[in-house]
Amino acid sequence: MAENITALATLAFGLLAFAGWCQHLYTCFNEHLTGFLIAGALFFPVAVVHGWGIWMHWWS
């Protein structure tokens, strides 16, 4: 049972990280933020946090 919960939590976190990364790409392409797009490509966590921040309205 614990293995299933761990696997589900890992999968959910991975999907949320991927979705945040996609949000980062979408926003950077539409806003023409080339430098930030490259930064997100080089440092994956930067892109994920930026994507999540857009969802939470921490920044645009």
C-alpha positions in Angstrom: 0.0 0.0 0.0 2.8 2.5 0.9 4.5 1.7 -2.4 1.4 2.6 -4.3 1.0 5.9 -2.5 4.7 6.8 -3.1 4.4 5.9 -6.8 1.3 8.0 -7.1 2.8 11.0 -5.4 5.9 10.8 -7.5 3.9 10.6 -10.7 1.7 13.5 -9.6 4.8 15.7 -8.8 6.4 14.7 -12.1 3.3 15.7 -14.0 2.9 19.0 -12.2 6.6 19.8 -12.8 6.2 19.0 -16.5 3.1 21.2 -16.7 4.9 24.1 -15.0 7.7 23.7 -17.5 5.2 23.8 -20.3 3.6 26.9 -18.8 7.0 28.6 -18.7 7.7 27.8 -22.3 4.3 29.1 -23.4 4.6 32.3 -21.5 8.2 33.0 -22.6 7.4 32.4 -26.3 4.3 34.6 -26.2 6.0 37.4 -24.2 9.3 37.2 -26.2 11.4 36.6 -23.1 14.3 34.9 -24.9 16.8 35.3 -22.1 14.4 33.8 -19.5 13.5 31.0 -21.9 17.2 30.0 -22.2 17.6 30.3 -18.4 14.6 27.9 -18.0 16.1 25.5 -20.5 19.4 25.4 -18.7 18.0 25.2 -15.2 14.8 23.1 -15.2 13.8 24.1 -11.7 13.8 27.8 -12.6 11.3 27.0 -15.4 9.1 24.9 -13.1 9.0 27.5 -10.4 8.2 30.2 -12.9 5.4 28.1 -14.4 3.9 27.5 -10.9 4.3 31.1 -10.0 2.2 32.1 -13.0 -0.5 29.8 -11.9 -0.4 31.2 -8.4 -0.3 34.8 -9.7 3.0 35.5 -8.0 4.1 37.2 -11.3 2.8 37.5 -14.9 
